[in-house]
Amino acid sequence: MFQNIGIPGLVVMLIIALVIFGPKKLPEIGRAFGRTFSEFKSATSGLISDADKSEEKPPEPPIDEKKKG
């Protein structure tokens, strides 16, 4: 969807955001977006690493009831 934006499209979006939010509010919005994105990235990497760990662990063999008792 956003693959064909390019530099002119980004400039237009920045100008629209500047008009809508104003120059004082725009840095705060950018910081909030950056924090949210970094939290999302760390959470997804945590999920991926957990999934990788569970795949690396070999399955335990079934316990034979004859050997138990």
Secondary structure as UniProt FT lines:
FT   TURN            3..4
FT   HELIX           6..21
FT   TURN            23..25
FT   HELIX           26..56
FT   HELIX           65..68
//
